[in-house]
Amino acid sequence: MSQGRVLLAYSGGLDTSCILVWLKEQGYDVIAYMANIGQEEDFEAAREKALKIGAEKVYIEDLRQVFVDELIFPAIQANAIYENVYLLGTSLARPVIARSQIEIAIKENCQFVSHGCTGKGNDQVRFELAYYALKPDIKVIAPWRIPEFYERFPGRQSLLDYAAQKDIPVFQTKSKPWSTDENLFHISYEAGILEDPNTTPPKDMWKLTVDPEDAPNTPERITITFKSGIPIKVVNNGDGTTETDSLNLFTYLNTIARRNGIGRIDIVENRFIGIKSRGCYETPGGTILRAAHIDLEGLTLDRQVRALRDQFITPQFSQLLYNGQYFSPEREFLSASLEASQKSVNGEVKLKLYKGSVIIEGRKSDTEKLYDMEESSMDVQGGLSPADSEGFIKIQSIRLKKWGETAFSNKS
């Protein structure tokens, strides 16, 4: 007798392929769900594989456009970053995947949803918080937290053995045992030999970007135009290639960043559940966009607005993305504040891409007048008289004089 219908978030990789077969063994009717979020995947081959190993149906949803428009570009507006280095590529994709999964689960009358996240990672939190926010009565099957499952499969080797026993095709091999997660924004690598934080990643591990040492010796120059903090146009200044559609624009930035070796990092981060994790990431186009956006804000964003955004919105927005709290009242509040902060971020930025580096070469804005060349000039007096600074300094010094009288007189 069936235990019920379960919609499995299926990647086609080792873990979820084994989980699909295992769920069938437990008596569940399994429907597989794949989200196309820009990973380089043969989706039709994955569909055939899922059906071959027991899925009743397979849904493949193209979420690339919504991923760019609803998650990636707002993250660029926020300059979102975790622990000052990680651009949140895995975190950003989870809300659109989970939302689509719940929509299909409702359509297919599934009592359960399932995923292949480990019991030590962040993604279990991200997916399940999203599930419960979107459908509070949904039931979740998390195999990597079920003793019967994780005791049977204590490591990746046992999964590989199970796959061989059940005739499950897998791409992961014993010679390359790390785990990857890929989407349009980035790819991550973890586990296996990477669990030793002092092990240098092998050169053939990196998938998206050319080694910076092997990148072209000639720089590539581009111009990115922003409106309200959102990129609306990219122009290759060398060959004239121009993209304005949001998905095509971001895909093209990925293309040129990859061939110039841009976007690699190797870090140890603090997972939400409290343990440290070593991860390697490639975020090509996102690295370019964040650098350009930050630079343009220097020209167009009011000082106090920028300070408030940097102190409150950016860290809080980044933290809730990392912690899987996208579907929350605080995220809606932060998104509204973020949108208000970006009204003046209009203009274009010139960049040079060279051997892993993103170098800003200029910026301009035809609509925002916060920067006044004459006012800032060392050669032209402009609207600010140098004598006016004397009173400013005197006012600022009142407090410091009082402090100095006490602090330094006591020392003498």
N, C-alpha and C positions, 0 to 999 in steps of 0.2 A: 504494500500500500504506500502511495506517495506521501512523503513528509510535507509536501507543499511546493509551491513554485518560487524559485529564487532567481533573481537577476544578478548575474555575476559581472562585475567590472573586469573585463578580459583584455589583456594586452597581447596575448599570443606568445608570451614568453614562458620561461620555465615554471615559475611559481603558479601563475593563474591557469596554465594548461593542466598542471598536476592537480590544482584545486578543483577544476571543473570535473575531472575524472573522479576525484575523491568525493565530491558532493553527490555525484551519481551513485557511488557506492553506498552512500548514507541514505539513499532513497529519495533524494530531491529531484524534481523536474527542473532542469537548468536551462535558462536562456542566457546567451552571452551578449554582452554589450561592449562595443568598442567605440571610443571617441577619437575621431580624427582631429587632433589638435596640432597637426603639422609635423608629427614624427615621420621619419623616412621608413615607411612600412608598406609591405605588399598586403593591402587590406583584403583583397580577394583570396589570396593564399591563406590568410589568417581565418577568413570566413570558412573556407573549405576545411581547414584544420579543426576548427571548433565543432563543426558539424560531424566530422569524422570521429572525433573522440567523445561525442555524446550530447552536444547541445541541441535542444529542440529547435531553436531559432537563433539567428544572429542579427543584431542591430549594429549598423555602422553609421554613426552620426558625424557629419562634417561640421565641426564647431570652430573652425579656424577664424572665420570672420568675427564671430562674437567674442572669441578669445582675445583678438587684437583690440577690438573696439571697447569692450567692457572691462577687460582686466589689464592688458599690457599697456595701453596708452594712459589710463589713469595712474598706473604705477610709475610711468615716466613723469607725469605731472607732479607726482608726489616725491620724485627722486627716491623711490622706495629702495631700502637696503637694510639688510639684517647684519648686525654686528659689524657694521662699517665695511663689509666686503661682499656679502652674498646678495645677488640681485633677485632672489626669490623665485627663480624659474619654475621649480616644482610646485611651490605654494600657489603661484598665480593660476595654474591650470586646474587645480582641484575644484574650485567653485563651479566652473562651467561643466566639468565632467559629472560632478555629483548631481547638479540640477537636472541635466538631461537624463541621468540614470533614474532619478525619482520619477520623472515624467513618464518614462517607459514602463517603470514598475507599476505605476497607477494604470496605465493603458493595458498592461498584460495581466492585471489582477494578481500581481506577485505579493505574497505575504512577507517575503524576505528579500533583502539585497545582500550582496557579499562582495568582498574585495580581497586582494592578495597582499595587503600591507602587513608588515611584521609587527610583532608585539612590543618591539623596542623603539619603533620609529615614530616620526611625526605624522605620516600620512594616515595612519589609522584614526588619529584625532581629527585631522582635517576632513576626511570623508564622513566620518560618523557624526560630527557636529553639524555638518551640512545636511546629512540625511534627516537628522532629528529636527532641525529647524524647518526643513521643507515639508516633512511628513512625520509629525510627532509619533504616530502609532506604528511606524515601520519597525520591523524586526531585522536585526543585523547578524549575519553569520561572519565571524572573523576567525577563520581557521587557525591562523598563527597564534591565537590566544586560547585555543581549545586543546587541553592536554593530550587527548587522543590523537590529534594531528601533529602537534609539535614534538611529542615524544616519539612518534613514528618517523618523523622527518627532522632529526636534530640538526641537520646541516644541509648545505647545498649538494654535497655528494650523494646523500640519500635521495634527494629529489631527482638527481640525474639517474640514479639506479632505478627509481620508480618509473621514470619516463621510459627508460629502456625496456623495463618489464612490461609496461602497458602499451608499448609501441606508440609513444607520444613523440612526435618530431620536435626537437628543440634546437635552437641556434647556439645556446651557451655550451661551451666545452670545458673540459677539465684544464686545458691550457690557458684559458681566459676566464677565470671564475668570478670576475667582478660583476656587479649588478648595475644596470643602466636604466635611466628613465629619461625619455626624450620627448620634447614638444617643440613647437615653433619658436619658443623663446630661448630654450637652452637644452643641454643634455647633462645629466649627472652621472657620476661613477662612484660606486662605493662597494664595500665588502671585499672578500677575498684578500689578495695581497695588499690591498689599499688599507686594510685595518691596522697595519703597522704604519703609524704616521710618519716614520722616517724612511719609508720605502719610496723611492722616486718612481713615479708612474712610467711605465714603458712607453717608448715613443709611439708604438703602434696602437696604444690604447685610445688616443685622442681621435675622434671621429669627424668632428665638424670642421675644425680649423687646421690650416697648414701650420707646421712648426714655424714660429716667428723667424728662426734662423734661415728657413728655406723660403720665406715670403719674398715677393719681388723686390729687387733693388731700387726700383723706381716708385716713389710715393704716388698714391692715388688721392685725388682731391675731389671733395664733394661739397654741396651746399644743401642744408636742410632748412626748410621754412616751417615755422610754427604759427598756429593761431590758437589763442587761449591755452597755450601749453601743450597742444596736440600737434604732432607733425602732420603737415598736409602736403608737403612736396619734398622730394629729394632729386637733386640734379647731379649727375656725374660731370664734373667740369672738364674732364678729358675727352670723353666720347659723346657727351650730350644726352646720354640716357636720362629720361625723366619719368618719375612715377608719382602719381597723386592718389590713386586708390589706396585705402589704408592697408589692406592685406598685401597688395602688390608692393607697396612702399616698404613694408616691414620685411617682406621676403627678399626684396632686392638689397636692403641693408644687410641682411644676413649673408647674402651672396658675396658682397664686396668685403665684408668684414672677415669672412671665412678665408678668402684667398689672401688676405693681408695678415693673417695670424692673430686676429683680435678677439679677446674675450675669455682667455683661459685663466682660471684660478685654482689653487690647491689649498684647502683650509681645514682647520679643525673648528667645528662650531658646537654650540650648546643646543641640544635638542630640547623641545618643549617639555618632554617628560623628565628631563633632568640629567641625562647622560651626554657625554661628549661624543662626537662623531667626526670622522675624517671623510671629507668629500672633495671630489674634483669636479669642476664645472666648466662648460663652455657656453658663453652667452654673447654671441657675436654682435648681432644688430642691436640688442639691448644696451650693450656697453657703449656703442656709438651714440645712441639716442640720449642716454642719461648724461653723458659728457656734454653734448650739445645743449640740452635743456638747462642744465645747471649754469652753463656759461651765459645763455641768453637771459636768464633771470637776473644776472648781475647787472645787465643793461636796463631791464624793463620793470623789475619788481621793486616796489617800495621797500625801504629798509626795514620798517617795523613789521610789515606784512610778511616779509621773508623771514624775519627772526621768529615770528609766531609760528609760521608754517614749519620751519626747521626744528623748533623746540618741541612742538606739540603734534602737528599733523603727521610729519614724516616718520618720526619714531613710533607713534601709536599705530598708524596705518600699516607700517612694515611689520610691527609685532603681531597685529591681529591677523594679517595675511599668513605669517609664519605659523601662528598658533591655530589656524583653521577656523577663525571666527568671522569670516566674511559675511555670512548671513546673520547679522546681529544689529541691534539698534545703534551701537556705537559706530559701526562701519558706515551706516547710512548718514549719521551725523558728520563723520569725518569726510565722507565723499562730498557732501554739500559744502562744507567749509573749504575743501580742496578746490572745488570748482570755482568758488568765489575768489580764491587767491590767485587764480590763473587768468583772470580777465585781461590783464595787461601784458601777458607774456606772448607778444606778437613780434615776429621778425625772422631773420635768417642768420644762420651760423655757417661759416666756412671752416672746413676741417681737412686735415691731412692725415691719411691713414698710411702707416709705415711700420712694417715689421713688428706687429703686436701693439703699436702705440696709436692713440687717438690724440692728435695735436690740434688745438684750436688756433686758427689763423686769422680770425676776424668775425665781427658780428655787426648787424645793423637792424634798426627798427624804424619804419617810416611813420608809425602811429604813436609810439611812446616817447615822451620828451623829458624823462627824468634825468637823462644825461645831457648836460649842456657843455659843449666844447669850450666856449669862452669862459664860462664860470669855473671850469676845472683847469683852464690853461695856466701854465707858468709864464706865458708870454703876453697874455691879454688880461687886463683887470676884470672885465666882464661885470656882472651884477653884484659881485661880492668884493667889498673893499678889504684889503688885507688888515687895515686898522680895526675892522669889526671883530677880528679874532681875539683882540686883546681883552675886550670885555667878556667874551665867551670863556677865555682861559681863567680870568679872575673869578668868575662865578663858579666854575668847576673846581677851583683851588680852595674855596672856603672850607669845605669839609676836610680836605687833605691837610690843610694848614693846622686845623684844630687837632687832628689825629697826630700829626707830626710833632706838635708841641709837647704832647704827652708821651708819645712813644719814644722819641729820641732824647728828650730831656731826662727821662728815667734811666736810660742807658748811660748817660754821662755822669 
